[in-house]
Amino acid sequence: MNRILGIFSHKSIKSFLSLLSCSSLVYLTKRIQRMLRRKNKESLLSCSSLIYSLLIISLLTLSSTQLNAAIVINEVYYDHPSNDAGFEWIELYNNGNESVQLQGAKILAAGAVWALKYELPAFVLRPGRFLLIGESNVANAQLTAPLGFENGDTATDGVRYLSPDGLYTDTVLYCAPNSHGLKDDTGLVGISFAPDVPAGSSLARAYDGVDNDNCALDFEAESSPTPGQANHVRCDYALLHPSLTYEDGYAQISVWIKNLSDISPAYFADFSIKQEGVIVYNAEISPLPPLDSLQVQAEFFCSESALTLKLDLLDDPNIANNTLSLSPHGISTPSLYISEFLANPESGNQEWIELHNSALSRSSPNDTNAFSIKDSSNGTIRFTLPAASGFYLICQDATNLLSRYPDCPAEAIITPTSWTNLNNDGDYLILLSHDTVLDSLAYIEDEIIRGVSRERYVDNEGGSMWHNSFSSNGGTPGQPNSIPPQIQLPELGSIKLSGSPCKTNLGESISIAYNLQASSNRLSCNVFDLRGVKVCSIADNALISESGILYWNGRKQDGSFVPRGLYFILWESQASSGGKVLRKQLSAVISK
């Protein structure tokens, strides 16, 4: 048996055991019972063999949790600008609780086949520590070795750590396709690949030592490598949906902080509100789970000058969505506000911003109608407005806009004196009258769809929210914003999916309407592809009421669109007080 088990790595055994079902044990048990009833020598011998097999399976199942890895590949640098020779390195990390003697462990690399690159000498790696193995020009390398890793480029390559006893491997496969059928740690041909990084970048774990046995999930391109040190945890936080009320010098602010990434940061974030450079409110924000949100409510006394909301998080890759500017003067019910905008026009169209004026104020310092819109990089759109209520379209080419949207009133179009392009990957916009902030908004990359505008609407609680336009034209410039299609709730105790097939490139979404028995419920709702791989989590143990509608916009957890095809949505809900779990499997077609 030891010889048989010896050909499998620890991860191979774990993967094999995950395929075993209770039916396998039931089958063996029934065979043993039949043989015992026969009471002959041959049956008893066979019975003994089956009992031995049953015990082995049971022992392996019970001990599989103890086969976790301790040494993992934490970061790899395989593609140096110009010439790789002398600059490549690999970083190992001990994610276990005990020190590990690495003498005899091996580093292998693969292009077409696996080849030995280095056998480690005596070296004890303590828990939570790094080991940097580098070529001759790598500073601070603890061990020096010629590595010669492959550069990916056109097909899958790999790097592997093999334990001294030969029973455990940790493998990272990068680039695609897997033309040579390289195997991963399960012993099967790999189907999960880390990205092929550009020259000068490393391939790093999203979290030091965290190993999900999924290269695409575990590794990411790192433009600022950290040889021998902790990896960057690049988690994107954003400030969203701000609101402010102000009366007699007393301000009340509400703003949502959202983790836009599929990982949680390693550090606390710092949230502050400043007025004229002085901090009037400050709070530490503990790490948020992936895609989770936190509402911050602050109350304080202040003057009527503008307030700056700022969020600082170490290694945040997109700081454009970490700052907002609000004004206590009229912010809760602005008479002039941004109503709609198009940030990513299709070919032949142009960017534009729609404003709505309910009663244009003449109380600005110079009593003029000069306004501006600024973005996060201080780019400025300048324009003037007539002193009349209604919708106004700010764009560079009136003729082009009327050709694309013939229903837009020509008199609503305003040509600005200066323009700055709107960012497709997220930004915030501030509407000003001279130095007075009238309105502001923030948007993120995964909210922007090519050729589809973003529209303001008022939610059930009276707050301003944003959604993609439901108009067949992709926007409603110069006109009232579109109304979401009305979806009727299903009968009591039922779930209903609508919107399939879904054309995600037009901004369409899959909707799931529910009408449950209990007034308070816990819900997990996940989307899987045909291979059974989870591509998105719509709700993760979320608290929901008895009825409502969920939406899936056809995007993966990382914000990118899924390929066209059939997808399964698994609904699992339970009353908060406990009881029977409601499970439903729904199917949806993404047609692009």
GIKA-V478077 format. One record per residue. N is the residue number from 1. RES is the residue in one letter. BURIAL is 1 if it has 16 or more other ideal C-beta (glycine too) atoms within 10 Angstrom, else 0. Layout:
BEGIN
N|RES|BURIAL / N|RES|BURIAL
END
This chain:
BEGIN
1|M|0 / 2|N|0 / 3|R|0 / 4|I|0 / 5|L|0 / 6|G|0 / 7|I|0 / 8|F|0 / 9|S|1 / 10|H|1 / 11|K|1 / 12|S|1 / 13|I|1 / 14|K|1 / 15|S|1 / 16|F|0 / 17|L|1 / 18|S|0 / 19|L|0 / 20|L|0 / 21|S|0 / 22|C|0 / 23|S|0 / 24|S|0 / 25|L|0 / 26|V|0 / 27|Y|0 / 28|L|1 / 29|T|0 / 30|K|0 / 31|R|0 / 32|I|1 / 33|Q|0 / 34|R|0 / 35|M|1 / 36|L|0 / 37|R|0 / 38|R|0 / 39|K|0 / 40|N|0 / 41|K|0 / 42|E|0 / 43|S|0 / 44|L|0 / 45|L|0 / 46|S|0 / 47|C|1 / 48|S|0 / 49|S|0 / 50|L|1 / 51|I|0 / 52|Y|0 / 53|S|0 / 54|L|1 / 55|L|0 / 56|I|0 / 57|I|0 / 58|S|0 / 59|L|0 / 60|L|1 / 61|T|0 / 62|L|0 / 63|S|0 / 64|S|1 / 65|T|0 / 66|Q|0 / 67|L|1 / 68|N|0 / 69|A|1 / 70|A|1 / 71|I|1 / 72|V|1 / 73|I|1 / 74|N|1 / 75|E|1 / 76|V|1 / 77|Y|1 / 78|Y|1 / 79|D|1 / 80|H|1 / 81|P|0 / 82|S|0 / 83|N|0 / 84|D|1 / 85|A|0 / 86|G|0 / 87|F|1 / 88|E|1 / 89|W|1 / 90|I|1 / 91|E|1 / 92|L|1 / 93|Y|1 / 94|N|1 / 95|N|1 / 96|G|1 / 97|N|0 / 98|E|0 / 99|S|0 / 100|V|1 / 101|Q|0 / 102|L|1 / 103|Q|0 / 104|G|0 / 105|A|1 / 106|K|1 / 107|I|1 / 108|L|1 / 109|A|1 / 110|A|1 / 111|G|1 / 112|A|0 / 113|V|0 / 114|W|1 / 115|A|0 / 116|L|0 / 117|K|1 / 118|Y|1 / 119|E|0 / 120|L|1 / 121|P|0 / 122|A|0 / 123|F|0 / 124|V|0 / 125|L|1 / 126|R|0 / 127|P|0 / 128|G|0 / 129|R|0 / 130|F|1 / 131|L|1 / 132|L|1 / 133|I|1 / 134|G|1 / 135|E|1 / 136|S|0 / 137|N|0 / 138|V|1 / 139|A|0 / 140|N|0 / 141|A|1 / 142|Q|0 / 143|L|1 / 144|T|0 / 145|A|1 / 146|P|0 / 147|L|1 / 148|G|0 / 149|F|1 / 150|E|1 / 151|N|1 / 152|G|1 / 153|D|0 / 154|T|0 / 155|A|1 / 156|T|1 / 157|D|1 / 158|G|1 / 159|V|1 / 160|R|1 / 161|Y|1 / 162|L|1 / 163|S|1 / 164|P|1 / 165|D|0 / 166|G|0 / 167|L|1 / 168|Y|1 / 169|T|1 / 170|D|1 / 171|T|1 / 172|V|1 / 173|L|1 / 174|Y|1 / 175|C|1 / 176|A|1 / 177|P|0 / 178|N|1 / 179|S|0 / 180|H|1 / 181|G|0 / 182|L|1 / 183|K|1 / 184|D|1 / 185|D|1 / 186|T|1 / 187|G|0 / 188|L|0 / 189|V|0 / 190|G|1 / 191|I|0 / 192|S|1 / 193|F|1 / 194|A|1 / 195|P|1 / 196|D|1 / 197|V|1 / 198|P|0 / 199|A|0 / 200|G|0 / 201|S|1 / 202|S|1 / 203|L|1 / 204|A|1 / 205|R|1 / 206|A|1 / 207|Y|1 / 208|D|1 / 209|G|1 / 210|V|0 / 211|D|1 / 212|N|0 / 213|D|1 / 214|N|0 / 215|C|1 / 216|A|1 / 217|L|1 / 218|D|1 / 219|F|1 / 220|E|1 / 221|A|0 / 222|E|1 / 223|S|0 / 224|S|0 / 225|P|1 / 226|T|1 / 227|P|1 / 228|G|1 / 229|Q|0 / 230|A|0 / 231|N|1 / 232|H|1 / 233|V|1 / 234|R|1 / 235|C|1 / 236|D|1 / 237|Y|1 / 238|A|1 / 239|L|1 / 240|L|1 / 241|H|1 / 242|P|1 / 243|S|1 / 244|L|1 / 245|T|0 / 246|Y|1 / 247|E|0 / 248|D|0 / 249|G|0 / 250|Y|0 / 251|A|1 / 252|Q|0 / 253|I|1 / 254|S|0 / 255|V|1 / 256|W|0 / 257|I|1 / 258|K|1 / 259|N|1 / 260|L|1 / 261|S|1 / 262|D|1 / 263|I|1 / 264|S|1 / 265|P|1 / 266|A|0 / 267|Y|0 / 268|F|0 / 269|A|1 / 270|D|0 / 271|F|1 / 272|S|0 / 273|I|1 / 274|K|0 / 275|Q|1 / 276|E|0 / 277|G|0 / 278|V|0 / 279|I|0 / 280|V|1 / 281|Y|1 / 282|N|0 / 283|A|0 / 284|E|0 / 285|I|1 / 286|S|0 / 287|P|1 / 288|L|1 / 289|P|0 / 290|P|0 / 291|L|1 / 292|D|0 / 293|S|0 / 294|L|1 / 295|Q|0 / 296|V|1 / 297|Q|0 / 298|A|1 / 299|E|0 / 300|F|0 / 301|F|0 / 302|C|1 / 303|S|0 / 304|E|0 / 305|S|0 / 306|A|1 / 307|L|1 / 308|T|1 / 309|L|1 / 310|K|1 / 311|L|1 / 312|D|1 / 313|L|1 / 314|L|0 / 315|D|0 / 316|D|1 / 317|P|0 / 318|N|1 / 319|I|0 / 320|A|1 / 321|N|1 / 322|N|1 / 323|T|1 / 324|L|1 / 325|S|1 / 326|L|1 / 327|S|1 / 328|P|1 / 329|H|1 / 330|G|1 / 331|I|1 / 332|S|0 / 333|T|0 / 334|P|1 / 335|S|0 / 336|L|1 / 337|Y|1 / 338|I|1 / 339|S|1 / 340|E|1 / 341|F|1 / 342|L|1 / 343|A|1 / 344|N|1 / 345|P|1 / 346|E|0 / 347|S|0 / 348|G|0 / 349|N|1 / 350|Q|0 / 351|E|1 / 352|W|1 / 353|I|1 / 354|E|1 / 355|L|1 / 356|H|1 / 357|N|1 / 358|S|0 / 359|A|0 / 360|L|1 / 361|S|1 / 362|R|0 / 363|S|0 / 364|S|1 / 365|P|0 / 366|N|0 / 367|D|0 / 368|T|0 / 369|N|1 / 370|A|0 / 371|F|1 / 372|S|1 / 373|I|1 / 374|K|1 / 375|D|1 / 376|S|1 / 377|S|0 / 378|N|0 / 379|G|1 / 380|T|1 / 381|I|1 / 382|R|1 / 383|F|1 / 384|T|0 / 385|L|1 / 386|P|0 / 387|A|0 / 388|A|0 / 389|S|0 / 390|G|0 / 391|F|1 / 392|Y|1 / 393|L|1 / 394|I|1 / 395|C|1 / 396|Q|0 / 397|D|0 / 398|A|0 / 399|T|0 / 400|N|0 / 401|L|1 / 402|L|1 / 403|S|0 / 404|R|1 / 405|Y|1 / 406|P|0 / 407|D|0 / 408|C|1 / 409|P|0 / 410|A|0 / 411|E|0 / 412|A|1 / 413|I|1 / 414|I|1 / 415|T|0 / 416|P|1 / 417|T|0 / 418|S|0 / 419|W|1 / 420|T|1 / 421|N|0 / 422|L|1 / 423|N|1 / 424|N|0 / 425|D|0 / 426|G|1 / 427|D|1 / 428|Y|1 / 429|L|1 / 430|I|1 / 431|L|1 / 432|L|1 / 433|S|1 / 434|H|0 / 435|D|0 / 436|T|1 / 437|V|1 / 438|L|1 / 439|D|1 / 440|S|1 / 441|L|1 / 442|A|1 / 443|Y|1 / 444|I|1 / 445|E|1 / 446|D|1 / 447|E|1 / 448|I|1 / 449|I|1 / 450|R|1 / 451|G|1 / 452|V|1 / 453|S|1 / 454|R|1 / 455|E|1 / 456|R|1 / 457|Y|0 / 458|V|0 / 459|D|0 / 460|N|0 / 461|E|0 / 462|G|0 / 463|G|0 / 464|S|1 / 465|M|0 / 466|W|1 / 467|H|1 / 468|N|1 / 469|S|1 / 470|F|1 / 471|S|1 / 472|S|0 / 473|N|1 / 474|G|1 / 475|G|1 / 476|T|1 / 477|P|1 / 478|G|1 / 479|Q|1 / 480|P|0 / 481|N|1 / 482|S|1 / 483|I|0 / 484|P|0 / 485|P|0 / 486|Q|0 / 487|I|0 / 488|Q|0 / 489|L|0 / 490|P|1 / 491|E|0 / 492|L|0 / 493|G|0 / 494|S|0 / 495|I|1 / 496|K|1 / 497|L|1 / 498|S|1 / 499|G|1 / 500|S|1 / 501|P|0 / 502|C|1 / 503|K|0 / 504|T|1 / 505|N|1 / 506|L|0 / 507|G|1 / 508|E|1 / 509|S|1 / 510|I|1 / 511|S|1 / 512|I|1 / 513|A|1 / 514|Y|1 / 515|N|1 / 516|L|1 / 517|Q|0 / 518|A|1 / 519|S|0 / 520|S|0 / 521|N|1 / 522|R|1 / 523|L|1 / 524|S|1 / 525|C|1 / 526|N|1 / 527|V|1 / 528|F|0 / 529|D|1 / 530|L|0 / 531|R|0 / 532|G|0 / 533|V|0 / 534|K|0 / 535|V|1 / 536|C|1 / 537|S|1 / 538|I|1 / 539|A|1 / 540|D|0 / 541|N|0 / 542|A|0 / 543|L|0 / 544|I|1 / 545|S|0 / 546|E|0 / 547|S|0 / 548|G|0 / 549|I|0 / 550|L|1 / 551|Y|0 / 552|W|1 / 553|N|1 / 554|G|1 / 555|R|1 / 556|K|1 / 557|Q|1 / 558|D|0 / 559|G|1 / 560|S|0 / 561|F|0 / 562|V|1 / 563|P|0 / 564|R|1 / 565|G|0 / 566|L|0 / 567|Y|1 / 568|F|0 / 569|I|1 / 570|L|0 / 571|W|1 / 572|E|1 / 573|S|1 / 574|Q|1 / 575|A|1 / 576|S|0 / 577|S|0 / 578|G|0 / 579|G|0 / 580|K|0 / 581|V|0 / 582|L|1 / 583|R|0 / 584|K|1 / 585|Q|0 / 586|L|1 / 587|S|0 / 588|A|1 / 589|V|0 / 590|I|1 / 591|S|0 / 592|K|0
END
